[in-house]
Amino acid sequence: MRILVVDDELDIREFVQYNLLKEGYEVACATNGREAVERAVEFRPHLILMDMMMPEMDGREACRALRANPATSKMMIVFLSAVCEEESLVECYEAGADDYITKPVSMKVLCSRVGAICKRIASGEREVFPKSSRLNEEQHSFVADSGEEVRLAVKEFEILRLLHSENRIFTREEIFNAVWGQGVVVGSRTLDVHIRHLRTKIGDNHISTYKGVGFRYEE
């Protein structure tokens, strides 16, 4: 698996690269968002670990540019940043990020998260859910009640696809395991942010919250 590490701080970049190389990954680095966009086309990484605050082009701008390019649009993009305000999280997911890891993070936890993501990429788990006439697999979009096709971030699409796959309530644990992978530590707020943003895009009436239980798709 090829991983692109993007961070403007040399010590962080080299430390992450060293530990990922020890785990057997092929690793390349970039020092800012603009370089990351160019490097991604050349290196063809399966996963991009990217800082948010960087010179020349920040992580969110780079993420949008990567999603806009057909050659890089399907790459997994995970932010690795010390910025953890809810508004910043929403902006990252709006830009097209798949996930967000907050610094500081131990290398053991980071390597575990990376390992889970790479296993899912290798096994094609992201394509196991049933197809739906409302869901466009190629465009990662959803046909709203108005008939408008709404583009979704990758994780938003996977959550919606899971909820849409069966007429039942899905627990938080089931959603975490299906979308992020088993054994991966994800903050509860991360799911709440995704659900809130999904409701903004497709309408409040399609995802119901069952307090203390989970979520259900409503047609």
N, C-alpha and C positions, 0 to 999 in steps of 0.2 A: 504494500500500500504506500502511496506517495502522499506526503503531508507538506503543505506550505505554511511556514510560521511567519507571521507578519507582526513586527513590533519595532518601534523606533529606538528602544532601549537595548543596547548591545548585550548587557549582562543577562537580561531576561531571554533574549533571542537565543543566545548561545546555550543557556542552561536548559531551556526547553528542547532545543535541537539535540543536545547531548543525551538527554534522557530518552527521547524518542528514538534516536539512533540505537541506543542500548536495547530497546524493545524490538528492534529489527525493521523499523520503518525506513523508507527512503525519504530524506528530509531536505527541503530547500528553504531559503529564507528571503524575506524582503523587508526593507526598512521603512516603508510608508505605503499608503494605499495605492498611489499611482504605480509604484514599482510592483505591487502585488498584482494589479490587473494585468500588467505586461508579463510578469513571471508566470501567472496562472496559465496563460495561453501557451507558453513555451514548455512548462514543466508538467502540465496536465495533472494536477493533484487530485486525489480522491477526496481530500479533506483540507480545508483552509482554516487555520487557527489565527484569528486576527484581533489585534488591539483596536480600541475605538478611537482614542485621541492620538492622532499622529500628524506630522507636518505634511504640507503639500496636498494631500488628500486623506481625509479621515476615514475610519473604518466603514461608516455608514455610506459615504459617497462611493467608496470602493465596492461595497456590497451591491449597491444599485447598479454600478457599471458592470459588475460580473454577471448579475442576473439579466441584464439587457443584451449581453453578448451570447448568441446561440452556442458558441464554443465553450462557454464557461457557466451557462445558466443552471445546469443541473448539479454542479459541484456542491458538496456539503460545506456550509460556512458556519463556523462557530466563533462567536466573539469571546475573547479572553481579556477581560478588562476590569479595572478597579472601580469604574463608574457603575453604580448599582441602583440608582434612583428608578422608580417605576416608570417615569416618563421616558428615561433613556432606554429602558428595556423595550417599551412599546415602539420607540423610534427604530430600534435595531430590528425588531420583527417586521415592522413596516417596510424596512429597507430590503427584507428578504432573508434575514438570518434564520438558520435552522435551530440554533440553540445559543445559550449564553452561559459562560462560566465566569464566576466572580473571582478576581484576584484579592488577596493572595490565596493560592490553592496549592496543596501539597502535590509533589510530582506523582506520588502513588495514586491519588485521586484523579489527577489529570490523565495519567496513563490508563487508568481504568475506564474513564469516560471515552477516551480516544479508542481504546480497544473495543468497547461495546459498539461505538459508531461504525468502526471499520468492519466488524463482524456482520453488522446489518447491511452494509454496502455490499460486501462480498456475497452474502446469501440472498440478496435481492428482497429483503423483508419489506421494503418500502412499497412493493407492488403486490402484496398478498391480499388486499382487501377486495371485496366484490365491486364490480363496476356499477355505475348509476348513470341514468340519463341526465341527472342534474350536475354531475361531476365530470369535468374535462381533465383526463389524466395528463394529456400532453401539455396543456396550458396552466395546469394547477388552478383551475377556476371553478366557480359554482354559478349555476343559472338561478338568479334570484326570482322572486315571485313576479316581479315586473317584466321579466324576460331578459333583463340585463345580465351579461356574463361578468362576474366579479372575480378579479384576479386575487389569489391568496398566496401568502408566504408558505413555504414548504411545510413547516410544522403545523400551521393553521389547516392546510389542506389535509394532512395526515390525520389530525384530530377529527375533522369533519367527516372524512371518509370512514373512519372507524365508527363514529357515532351513527352514521348513516347506514352502516352495514347490517345492523340488526335492530329490530323494534324492541329495545329494552334499555334499562339504565346501565351505564358503564361506570364502575367505580373509578376513583382517582388512580388507584393502583393499576387497574387494567389499562387505563389510558397511558400512564407512565410507561408500563412494560411494553405496550404495543408501539408507542410512538418514539420513546427514548431508548428503550431496551431494558431488559431485566438486569437488576443489580446496579443500575446507574442512579446516582444520587442527584435528584432534581428538586429544587425548592418548590413548595406548594404554590407560592406566588407566581411562579413561571407559568403554570397551567392556567391560573386565574387570569393572567394578563392575556394569554392566547384566546381564552374563551370570551373575554370582554371584547377583544379586538374582532373576533369572528362575528359576534353579535352586531358590532358596529357595521360590518361589511354586508352581512346577509340578512340582518333583521333580528330583533330580540325574540321573535316568536318561534324561532326554529331550534333553539337550544334551551332546555329547561334545567334548572338546578334543583336537585333533590338534596336538601340540606343534610349533611352527615352521611350521605350515600354516594352521590356522584352526579352525572349529567346524562341527558337523554335528548336525542334528536326528535323534533316534532314536525311532521309534514304539514 
